[in-house]
Amino acid sequence: MKRILVILIAIICFNGCDKERMIIDWAPITFKIQVQDSQGNDMLDPANNNTWLIGTEISFRNYSEVIDENDISPVTKAVLPEYSGARIEKGSDCYFIAFGEFMRWDNDTEMMTIKWPDGSISEVSYKCRLIESKLEAKETFKLNGMKCSNPIVIVK
């Protein structure tokens, strides 16, 4: 009988405690876009004559920026998120356009438009749904309305 009483008291105490909500610091996300030709060649690699990028413009939240095809940055990471706009970065196996960093907010959709010099347009979107109870972030990337992965691969 004492065991049952102790167990009941423990259950009541555990359930009666004020539970604090867990705070999770989600890492920010950077859009990474690879550009390839139909044969899979890296079109952002300066060795493959990436001058076709001249005039490429990225628009995001009423802000537009022209990509500088000659300014290639190595992949770096600061301790704190730092917005650095659109830039070309050299990854371990390819070059890519990096744009960001953006915070992961629950049910928030970020969209950007890339206007290529040939007149074509690519629309990229990102949506995040946070599942705090599982410590998960369900992310969806889309290219022109179709689901894709990050890095996003665009074939020109």
C-alpha positions, 0 to 999 in steps of 0.5 A: 500500500505504501508503494502505491501511495508513493507512486501516486504522490510522485505522479501528482508532483511530476504533473503539478510542476510548472513546465517551461517551454523549451527554447531552440536556436535554429541555425539560419539557412542559406540558399545555394544554387548550382548552375549547370549546362545540359551536360552537367558542366559547372557554369559558375566555374571561371574556367568554363567562362562564366562571363555569361552571368553578367547582368544576372539579378536577384530580387528579394523583398523589394531589394534587387542585386546584380551578381558580380561574376568576378567576386568569388568568395571561399565558403566561410562561416562566422559565429553569428549569422551575417547577411552577405547578399548574393555572391559566388562561392567555391564549394568543395566540388563546385561553384554556387550562388549563395544568398542569405542567411535567413532565419528559420521561422515557423510557417514562413515562406521566403521567395526570390527571383533570379533574372538571367541575362538571356531573359529567363526567370527562375523563382526559388522559394523556401518554407519551414515548419518547425516541430519543436517536440521532435526538434525537427525543421521540415524544410521545403525548397521549390524551383519554379513551383516544383519541389527540389533540394538545397543546393538547388540545381538550375540547368541553363 
